[in-house]
């Protein structure tokens, strides 16, 4: 099929998504069952045309059709086939097509897994998703057509895919991240549908929870994979840089985390209905804000896809329309969002509220710090730069409060808990956490560091709270094993999610406080000591890759005069793009990573500027993210979510 068929498929998808957004909503207001039933087939039809468009674009990449402007600008005939496939989302136009296609798949999933919902509810949900799809389909057609052929002289072999993206991590990172980004549109659509219909009960929250959780789990994995890619690909050895576009993914993740917890309270106790709806709206609007940041050029970042003001204004219009419209509806319905449920100040409801407030405050401050330089520039004030130290200090200030709330909130009772048991347990637990943290710090370093003790104390505090929760949940069972078997999958999902937070605290604390780094000059045969480690530049090689030339240094690492590992660090020159890329050599284990990267060749002597790093427990950061995501996957497997049927209030 020619690329023109791809554009035609996009146009058909646009009209189907527009119909999906209009007819079900009209059907609800006119109580026309036939129009309501159109929602499901329209969702499937729109997704089919978007999939067809995506397949046609992928085929153009595989066949090296450089008459297509987008293919010519993001591929090369020498590119390996798997990178040609991933190059489809290597630029703005293709990544937006992937974004919208995934959104359509979410709509199909809602249509397929909502058979137990009342027809009007699922139709309105799909109608809201149809409006979102129509808006972004129009954005692609009118500003970001990936099938345009307007090249006067197509290049013979193409330009090339950005060398930064020629990596296995970038094959999986964008799809996972987009699954989370657009997945939050389902929670938004359920919230808007519940507002329109007036069916904001506990059953609504229970149905929204698995969709929110699975989107959150995908986004957690996507962010973690992006962090891992930056760690080993860029050669800096960092795992988070507080880049504006990194913040653009972190912001909806934080609000989505608050939404998950608020939905739990609404589901279990029928409280915080208005707050939960507001969080569902805010989470989706933050994903739109993130999309705007990445594609408008407002903020400069290595992650940006586009710097076209026209495109930025179009997305800004979508953001304003959905944000203003949903908040107006929320304001109209707010007087009806009341709850008669009562609870005491010492209860799980209060700790969940505290958790939500801290996550919301953290989000708001990150937004302020991210946009402050832009605001200053627009107001004509002096230029300012807000870097990582500001964000790090903010995290050190707020994270302990969040962890302290988490350690108690995961086991206190709903509605009311006696004060004395909580005070007694908290006293013993905090003392034990500090003692264990200080012991771990001393055993590792032989001296105490207050930042290390603080970070490890928070990790132990959360872990002891999990043990307390498991004990309380199984103490009345005939045996521990029997009690553990009776606990729900959603409960175990909570356990894994919070355990992941503890692992994350350990990783962040240890790597930030104990990492070692040295920038040195080395050539083959040279040795460099760093603490207990000795790095030897063993040999230097050059080799030809499929579309690059590699200069590779092999390093042998010794500890106590015994060989510990071998690392291979590269500098790759991508001939078509004319760019150098760094491939770090990493010897990774759970206790530590040994890290070597080549910077620049120094003269003609064969010496190189080399960065050597020892990074203790850095892998616990990504391990924590994986455990959190597994917790989300386990939670949505709870069988009670498959027995839900919404009832009218």
C-alpha positions in Angstrom: 0.0 0.0 0.0 1.2 3.5 -0.8 1.6 6.1 2.0 -1.5 7.9 0.6 -3.6 5.1 1.9 -2.1 5.7 5.3 -3.4 9.3 5.2 -6.8 8.1 4.0 -6.9 5.7 6.9 -6.2 8.5 9.3 -9.0 10.5 7.8 -11.4 7.6 8.2 -10.2 7.2 11.8 -10.9 10.9 12.5 -14.5 10.7 11.3 -15.1 7.5 13.2 -13.7 8.9 16.4 -15.7 12.1 15.9 -18.9 10.0 15.5 -17.8 7.9 18.5 -17.7 11.1 20.5 -20.9 12.6 19.3 -23.5 9.8 18.8 -23.2 8.1 22.2 -23.4 11.4 24.1 -26.5 12.5 22.0 -27.9 9.0 22.5 -27.6 9.4 26.3 -29.4 12.7 26.4 -32.1 11.6 24.0 -32.2 8.1 25.6 -31.7 6.5 22.2 -30.5 3.0 22.8 -29.4 2.5 19.1 -27.1 5.4 19.2 -25.7 4.2 22.5 -24.9 0.8 21.0 -22.8 2.5 18.3 -20.1 3.4 20.7 -18.4 -0.1 20.8 -18.3 -0.7 17.0 -17.1 2.8 16.3 -14.3 2.4 18.9 -13.2 -0.8 17.2 -13.5 0.7 13.7 -11.4 3.7 14.6 -8.7 1.6 16.2 -8.6 -0.6 13.1 -8.0 2.3 10.8 -5.3 3.8 13.1 -3.6 0.4 13.2 -3.8 0.2 9.4 -2.2 3.7 9.1 0.6 2.6 11.5 1.3 -0.6 9.6 1.5 1.4 6.3 4.0 3.8 7.9 6.0 0.9 9.4 6.1 -0.7 5.9 7.5 2.5 4.5 10.3 2.4 6.9 11.1 -1.2 6.3 11.1 -0.7 2.5 13.2 2.5 2.7 10.6 4.6 1.0 12.6 7.9 1.2 10.1 9.7 -0.9 8.2 10.1 2.4 9.6 13.1 4.2 9.2 11.5 7.7 10.9 8.3 6.6 13.8 10.2 4.9 14.4 12.3 8.0 14.4 9.4 10.6 15.8 6.3 8.8 18.7 5.1 6.7 19.1 2.1 4.4 21.9 0.7 6.6 19.8 0.8 9.7 19.1 -2.7 11.2 15.5 -3.8 10.7 14.6 -3.6 14.3 15.7 0.0 14.5 13.7 0.7 11.3 10.6 -0.6 13.1 11.3 1.5 16.2 12.2 4.5 14.1 8.5 4.8 13.3 8.2 6.5 16.7 11.6 8.1 16.6 10.2 11.6 15.6 7.3 13.8 16.2 4.8 12.6 13.5 5.3 8.9 14.1 5.3 9.1 17.9 2.0 11.0 17.8 0.6 8.3 15.5 1.7 5.7 18.1 0.2 7.9 20.9 -3.2 8.0 19.2 -3.2 4.4 18.2 -2.5 3.3 21.8 -5.3 5.6 22.9 -7.7 3.8 20.5 -6.5 0.4 21.9 -7.5 1.6 25.4 -11.0 2.5 24.0 -11.3 -1.0 22.5 -10.2 -2.5 25.8 -13.0 -0.5 27.6 -15.5 -1.7 25.0 -14.4 -5.3 25.4 -14.1 -5.5 29.2 -17.1 -3.4 30.2 -19.9 -5.9 29.4 -21.2 -5.8 33.0 -21.6 -2.0 33.0 -24.9 -0.3 32.1 -25.1 0.6 28.5 -25.4 4.3 29.1 -22.3 4.4 31.3 -20.0 2.6 28.9 -21.3 4.5 25.9 -20.7 7.9 27.6 -17.2 6.7 28.6 -16.4 5.7 25.0 -18.0 9.0 23.8 -15.5 11.0 25.9 -12.6 8.9 24.7 -13.9 9.5 21.1 -13.7 13.3 21.6 -10.1 12.9 22.8 -9.3 10.7 19.8 -10.9 13.1 17.3 -8.9 16.0 18.7 -5.6 14.3 18.3 -6.5 12.7 15.0 -7.2 16.2 13.7 -3.8 17.3 15.2 -2.0 14.7 13.2 -3.9 15.3 9.9 -3.6 19.1 9.9 -0.2 19.7 11.5 1.8 16.4 11.7 1.1 14.2 8.7 3.6 11.4 8.7 2.8 10.4 5.1 3.7 13.7 3.4 5.9 13.3 0.2 6.8 16.9 -0.3 10.6 16.3 -0.8 11.9 17.8 -4.1 15.0 15.6 -4.0 14.6 12.4 -1.9 17.9 11.3 -0.4 19.3 8.1 -1.8 19.9 6.4 1.6 17.9 8.6 3.9 19.3 10.7 6.7 19.4 8.5 9.8 17.6 7.8 13.0 18.9 9.9 15.9 21.8 7.9 17.3 20.5 8.5 20.8 17.5 6.4 19.8 19.4 3.5 18.3 19.2 1.5 21.4 17.2 -1.5 22.7 15.9 0.6 25.6 14.3 3.1 23.2 12.5 0.3 21.4 10.4 -0.3 24.6 10.5 3.0 26.5 8.1 5.2 24.4 5.4 2.5 24.0 5.4 1.8 27.7 5.4 5.4 28.6 2.6 6.2 26.1 0.5 3.3 27.5 0.6 5.1 30.9 0.1 8.6 29.4 -3.0 7.8 27.4 -4.2 5.1 29.8 -5.0 7.9 32.3 -7.6 9.0 29.8 -9.8 6.1 30.8 -9.9 7.3 34.4 -10.7 10.8 33.1 -13.4 9.5 30.8 -15.0 7.5 33.7 -15.0 10.5 35.9 -16.6 12.7 33.2 -19.2 10.0 32.4 -20.0 9.7 36.1 -20.4 13.5 36.4 -22.7 13.6 33.3 -24.8 10.7 34.4 -24.7 11.4 38.1 -23.5 8.0 39.1 -20.6 8.7 41.4 -20.9 5.8 43.9 -18.4 3.4 45.3 -19.0 1.0 42.4 -17.9 3.7 40.0 -14.6 4.0 41.9 -14.2 0.3 42.0 -14.5 0.0 38.3 -12.1 3.0 37.7 -9.4 1.5 40.0 -8.0 -1.2 37.7 -7.8 1.1 34.7 -6.0 3.7 36.7 -3.7 1.1 38.2 -2.7 -0.5 35.0 -2.0 2.9 33.4 0.1 3.8 36.5 2.0 0.5 36.3 2.9 1.1 32.6 4.0 4.6 33.3 6.2 3.4 36.2 7.9 1.0 33.9 8.2 3.5 31.1 9.8 6.1 33.4 12.2 3.5 34.9 13.2 2.3 31.5 13.9 5.9 30.4 16.0 6.4 33.5 18.0 3.2 32.8 18.5 4.2 29.2 19.9 7.6 30.2 22.2 5.9 32.7 24.0 3.6 30.3 23.6 5.3 27.0 24.5 9.0 27.6 27.8 8.2 29.4 27.2 10.5 32.3 26.3 7.8 34.8 23.3 9.7 36.1 19.8 8.1 36.5 17.7 11.3 36.8 18.5 14.8 35.7 15.3 16.7 36.4 15.2 17.6 32.8 11.9 19.5 31.9 10.6 16.6 29.8 11.5 14.1 32.5 9.5 16.3 34.8 6.7 16.2 32.2 6.3 12.4 32.8 6.9 12.6 36.6 4.1 15.1 37.1 1.2 12.9 35.9 2.8 9.9 37.6 2.7 11.7 41.0 -0.9 12.9 40.5 -1.8 9.4 39.2 -0.4 7.9 42.4 -2.6 10.2 44.4 -5.5 9.2 42.3 -5.0 5.5 42.9 -5.0 6.0 46.7 -8.0 8.3 46.6 -9.9 5.8 44.5 -9.2 3.2 47.2 -10.8 5.5 49.8 -13.8 6.2 47.6 -14.2 2.5 46.8 -13.8 1.2 50.4 -15.5 4.0 52.3 -17.4 6.2 49.8 -15.3 9.2 50.9 -13.5 11.9 48.9 -15.7 11.7 45.9 -15.2 15.2 44.8 -11.5 15.0 45.4 -11.2 11.8 43.5 -13.0 13.2 40.5 -10.8 16.3 40.6 -7.6 14.1 40.7 -8.9 12.1 37.7 -9.4 15.3 35.7 -6.0 16.7 36.8 -4.1 13.5 36.0 -5.3 13.5 32.4 -4.8 17.2 32.0 -1.2 16.8 33.3 -0.6 14.2 30.5 -1.8 16.8 28.0 0.5 19.3 29.6 3.4 16.9 29.2 2.5 16.3 25.6 2.5 20.1 25.1 5.9 20.4 26.7 7.5 17.7 24.6 6.2 19.0 21.3 5.9 22.8 21.5 9.5 24.0 22.1 8.4 26.0 25.1 11.1 24.2 27.2 14.4 23.0 25.7 15.3 19.3 26.3 17.1 16.5 24.6 13.8 14.6 24.9 11.8 17.1 22.8 10.2 15.9 19.6 9.3 19.2 18.0 9.8 22.9 18.2 7.0 24.1 16.0 4.9 26.9 17.5 1.9 26.0 15.3 1.9 22.5 16.6 2.4 23.8 20.2 -0.6 26.1 19.8 -2.8 23.3 18.5 -2.0 21.1 21.5 -2.3 24.0 23.8 -5.8 24.5 22.4 -6.7 20.8 23.1 -5.3 21.2 26.6 -7.3 24.3 27.3 -10.5 22.9 25.8 -10.5 19.6 27.8 -9.2 21.3 31.0 -11.7 24.1 31.0 -14.6 21.9 29.9 -14.0 19.2 32.5 -13.5 21.8 35.3 -16.7 23.6 34.3 -18.6 20.4 34.5 -17.0 19.6 37.8 -17.9 23.0 39.2 -21.6 22.5 38.1 -21.8 19.0 39.7 -19.7 19.9 42.8 -22.8 20.5 45.1 -23.9 16.9 44.5 -20.6 15.3 45.4 -21.2 14.9 49.1 -20.5 12.1 51.4 -22.2 11.3 54.7 -19.5 8.8 55.7 -17.8 9.8 59.0 -14.3 9.0 60.2 -11.9 10.0 63.0 -8.7 12.0 62.6 -6.7 8.8 63.4 -7.9 6.5 60.6 -6.8 5.2 57.2 -8.9 7.8 55.5 -6.9 10.6 57.1 -3.6 9.0 56.2 -4.7 8.6 52.6 -5.7 12.2 52.6 -2.3 13.2 53.9 -0.6 11.0 51.3 -2.7 12.8 48.6 -1.9 16.3 49.9 1.8 15.6 50.0 1.8 14.2 46.4 -0.2 17.1 45.2 2.1 19.6 46.9 5.2 17.9 45.5 3.6 18.0 42.0 2.7 21.7 42.3 6.2 22.7 43.4 7.8 20.7 40.5 5.5 22.5 38.1 6.5 25.9 39.5 10.2 25.1 39.4 9.9 23.7 35.9 8.0 26.7 34.5 9.6 29.5 36.5 12.4 30.2 33.9 9.8 30.4 31.1 7.6 32.7 33.2 10.5 35.0 33.9 11.4 35.1 30.3 7.8 35.9 29.2 7.5 38.6 31.8 10.7 40.2 30.6 12.5 39.6 33.9 16.1 38.5 34.3 16.8 35.0 33.0 17.0 32.3 35.7 18.1 28.7 35.7 16.7 26.1 38.1 18.8 23.0 38.2 18.9 19.7 39.9 20.0 21.0 43.3 16.7 22.8 43.8 14.7 19.7 43.0 16.9 17.5 45.1 16.5 19.8 48.1 12.7 19.8 47.5 12.7 15.9 47.5 14.8 15.7 50.7 12.3 18.0 52.3 9.0 16.4 51.3 9.9 12.7 50.8 10.4 11.9 54.5 6.9 13.2 55.3 5.4 11.1 52.6 7.3 8.0 53.8 6.3 8.6 57.4 2.6 8.8 56.4 3.0 5.7 54.3 4.6 3.6 57.1 1.5 4.1 59.4 -1.3 4.5 56.8 -0.8 1.1 55.3 -2.0 -0.7 58.5 -4.3 1.6 60.5 -8.0 0.7 60.4 -10.6 2.4 58.3 -12.9 4.9 60.1 -11.2 4.9 63.5 -8.1 3.5 65.2 -7.2 3.7 68.9 -4.5 6.3 69.6 -2.4 4.4 72.2 -1.6 1.3 70.0 -0.5 3.6 67.2 1.7 5.8 69.4 3.3 2.7 71.1 4.0 0.9 67.8 5.3 4.1 66.1 7.7 4.7 69.0 9.1 1.2 68.9 9.2 1.1 65.1 10.9 4.5 64.6 13.5 3.6 67.2 14.1 0.2 65.6 14.2 1.8 62.1 16.9 4.3 63.2 18.9 1.5 64.9 18.8 -0.7 61.9 19.6 2.2 59.5 22.6 3.2 61.6 23.8 -0.4 61.8 23.6 -0.8 58.0 25.4 2.5 57.5 28.1 1.6 59.9 28.6 -1.9 58.4 28.9 -0.5 54.9 31.0 2.6 55.5 32.5 2.3 59.0 31.1 5.8 59.9 27.7 7.4 60.2 26.2 9.9 57.7 23.0 11.6 58.7 21.6 11.6 55.2 22.2 7.8 54.9 20.7 7.2 58.3 17.6 9.2 57.3 17.1 7.5 54.0 17.6 4.0 55.3 15.4 4.8 58.3 12.5 5.7 56.0 13.1 2.4 54.1 13.0 0.4 57.3 10.0 2.3 58.6 8.0 1.4 55.5 9.2 -2.2 55.6 8.3 -2.6 59.3 4.9 -1.1 58.6 4.4 -3.8 55.9 5.3 -6.5 58.4 2.9 -5.0 60.9 0.1 -5.0 58.2 0.8 -8.7 57.3 0.8 -9.6 61.0 -2.5 -7.8 61.7 -4.1 -9.4 58.6 -3.2 -13.0 59.5 -3.0 -13.1 63.4 -6.6 -14.4 63.7 -6.2 -17.2 61.1 -5.6 -20.8 62.2 -2.1 -20.6 60.8 0.1 -18.0 59.1 0.0 -19.8 55.8 -3.8 -20.0 55.9 -4.1 -16.3 56.7 -1.7 -15.4 53.8 -3.7 -17.6 51.3 -6.9 -15.7 52.2 -5.5 -12.3 51.5 -6.6 -10.7 48.2 -4.4 -10.1 45.2 -5.1 -6.3 45.6 -3.7 -6.5 49.1 -0.6 -8.2 47.9 -0.4 -5.6 45.1 -0.3 -2.9 47.8 2.4 -4.8 49.7 4.6 -5.0 46.6 3.9 -1.3 45.7 5.0 -0.1 49.1 8.0 -2.5 49.2 9.1 -1.0 45.9 9.1 2.4 47.5 11.4 1.1 50.3 13.8 -0.4 47.7 13.8 3.0 45.8 14.7 4.8 49.0 17.6 2.5 49.6 18.9 2.8 46.1 18.6 6.6 45.9 20.2 7.1 49.4 23.2 4.8 48.8 24.1 5.9 45.3 23.8 9.6 46.0 25.9 9.4 49.2 28.5 6.7 48.4 29.1 6.9 44.6 32.8 7.5 43.6 33.9 9.2 40.4 37.2 10.0 38.8 37.9 11.7 35.4 41.3 10.5 34.4 43.7 10.2 31.4 44.3 6.6 30.5 45.8 4.6 27.6 46.3 0.8 27.0 48.3 -0.6 29.9 47.5 2.2 32.4 46.0 1.5 35.8 43.9 3.7 38.0 42.9 3.0 41.6 39.6 4.1 43.2 39.1 3.1 46.7 39.2 -0.7 46.9 39.0 -1.0 43.1 41.7 -0.9 40.4 40.8 -0.2 36.8 43.2 -1.4 34.1 42.9 -0.2 30.4 43.6 -3.6 28.9 43.3 -3.1 25.2 41.9 -0.8 22.4 40.0 -2.0 19.3 38.2 -0.5 16.3 35.4 -2.3 14.5 32.8 -1.7 11.9 29.1 -1.9 12.9 26.1 -2.0 10.5 25.9 1.8 10.3 28.6 3.1 12.7 32.3 2.8 13.4 33.2 1.8 17.0 36.3 2.7 19.0 36.3 0.4 22.0 38.3 0.2 25.2 38.4 -2.9 27.3 38.9 -2.4 31.0 39.7 -5.1 33.6 38.7 -4.4 37.2 40.6 -5.8 40.1 39.7 -5.9 43.8 42.4 -7.0 46.3 44.6 -8.0 43.3 42.0 -10.4 42.1 40.2 -9.9 38.8 36.6 -8.9 39.4 35.1 -8.1 36.0 35.7 -6.9 32.4 34.0 -3.8 31.0 33.9 -2.6 27.4 33.3 1.1 26.7 32.8 2.5 23.2 32.7 5.7 21.2 30.6 5.1 18.2 30.6 7.4 15.1 27.3 7.1 13.1 28.4 7.9 9.5 25.0 8.9 8.1 24.2 11.3 11.0 27.8 12.4 11.5 27.4 12.1 15.3 29.4 10.5 18.0 27.7 8.5 20.8 29.0 7.0 24.0 28.3 3.4 25.0 29.3 3.0 28.7 30.9 -0.2 29.9 29.0 -1.5 33.0 29.6 -4.4 35.3 26.4 -4.5 37.3 25.4 -6.4 40.4 22.8 -5.6 43.1 25.4 -4.3 45.6 27.1 -2.0 43.1 27.8 -1.0 39.5 31.3 -0.5 38.1 31.0 2.0 35.3 33.5 3.2 32.6 32.9 5.6 29.8 35.2 7.1 27.1 35.0 10.8 26.6 37.5 12.1 24.0 40.8 10.8 22.5 43.6 13.0 23.7 46.0 13.8 20.8 47.7 11.0 18.9 49.3 9.2 21.9 46.4 6.7 22.2 45.3 8.1 25.5 41.7 8.8 26.3 39.8 10.9 28.8 38.0 8.3 30.8 35.3 8.5 33.5 35.4 5.8 36.1 32.5 5.4 38.6 31.5 3.1 41.4 27.8 3.3 42.0 26.6 1.3 45.1 23.0 0.0 45.0 22.0 2.0 42.0 20.1 -1.0 40.6 17.8 -0.9 43.6 16.2 2.2 42.0 15.0 0.3 39.0 14.3 -2.8 41.0 12.0 -0.7 43.2 10.2 0.5 40.1 9.8 -3.0 38.7 8.4 -4.2 42.1 6.0 -1.3 42.2 4.8 -2.2 38.6 4.4 -5.9 39.6 2.3 -4.7 42.5 0.1 -2.8 40.1 -0.2 -5.9 37.9 -1.1 -8.1 40.8 -3.7 -5.6 42.1 -5.6 -5.5 38.8 -5.7 -9.3 38.8 -8.0 -9.3 41.8 -11.1 -11.3 40.8 -13.5 -8.9 42.4 -12.9 -6.4 39.6 -14.3 -9.0 37.2 -17.6 -9.2 39.1 -18.4 -5.5 39.1 -21.7 -4.1 38.0 -22.5 -0.5 38.4 -25.8 0.3 40.0 -27.7 3.5 39.9 -27.7 5.7 42.9 
